[in-house]
Amino acid sequence: MLGSRIRELREARHLSQTDLAKEFNISKQSISNWENLNVMPSVEMLVKLASYFSVSTDYLLGLDDRQIIDVTGLDENSASHIRMLVDDLLSRGK
């Protein structure tokens, strides 16, 4: 699950493995190994990935399917607007 989650999140941001590797100052091969489940990222790197993609470590590990949108720093009106947009998108998918 971890490898596919990293790949999905990376591709959703239109990043190549090389692009993501540069973000973390690691090799492209490290990203490839994680995505192909040849090697697991360290706990420290797992936390960094979760923070970078704004997801929980449980989400990356496939223990939880919930995704969270951080609206910290937005005023309540703006945060409410984001919630309404998400609700609208979710209702269209049904």
C-alpha positions in Angstrom: 0.0 0.0 0.0 2.8 2.5 0.9 4.4 2.3 -2.5 1.1 2.9 -4.4 0.2 5.8 -2.0 3.5 7.6 -2.6 3.1 7.1 -6.3 -0.5 8.4 -6.4 0.3 11.4 -4.3 3.4 12.2 -6.4 1.6 11.9 -9.7 -1.4 13.9 -8.4 1.1 16.8 -8.0 2.6 16.1 -11.4 6.0 15.3 -10.0 8.5 12.9 -11.5 10.4 10.6 -9.2 13.4 12.9 -9.8 11.4 16.0 -8.8 10.3 14.4 -5.5 13.8 13.2 -4.8 15.1 16.7 -5.2 12.5 17.9 -2.6 14.1 15.6 0.0 17.7 15.7 -1.2 17.8 12.0 -1.9 18.3 9.9 -5.0 15.6 9.1 -7.6 16.4 5.4 -6.9 15.2 5.9 -3.3 11.8 7.0 -4.6 11.7 4.2 -7.1 12.6 1.6 -4.4 9.8 2.9 -2.1 7.2 2.9 -4.8 8.2 -0.6 -5.8 8.4 -1.8 -2.2 12.0 -2.8 -2.6 13.0 -0.7 0.4 10.8 1.1 3.0 11.5 4.7 3.9 12.8 5.4 7.4 10.3 6.5 10.1 11.8 10.0 9.8 11.3 10.1 6.0 7.8 8.7 6.4 6.9 11.6 8.6 8.5 14.0 6.1 6.5 12.5 3.3 3.3 12.7 5.2 4.0 16.4 6.0 4.9 17.2 2.4 1.8 15.6 1.0 -0.4 16.9 3.9 -1.6 13.4 4.8 -1.2 11.2 7.9 1.4 8.5 8.2 -1.5 6.1 8.7 -2.8 7.2 5.3 0.6 6.5 3.7 0.7 3.1 5.3 -2.8 2.2 4.2 -4.2 2.1 7.8 -6.6 4.9 7.2 -8.3 6.2 4.0 -9.2 9.6 5.3 -7.4 12.6 3.8 -7.4 15.9 5.7 -7.2 19.4 4.2 -5.4 21.8 6.5 -7.1 25.2 6.6 -4.9 26.6 9.4 -4.3 30.2 8.8 -7.5 30.8 6.9 -10.2 33.0 8.3 -13.4 31.1 9.2 -15.2 32.4 6.1 -12.5 31.1 3.8 -12.3 27.8 5.7 -16.1 27.4 5.4 -15.8 28.0 1.6 -13.2 25.2 1.3 -15.5 22.9 3.2 -18.4 23.7 0.9 -16.3 23.1 -2.2 -15.2 19.7 -0.8 -18.8 18.8 0.0 -19.9 19.8 -3.5 -17.2 17.7 -5.1 -18.1 14.7 -3.0 -21.8 15.0 -3.8 -20.9 15.1 -7.6 -19.0 11.8 -7.2 -22.1 10.0 -5.9 
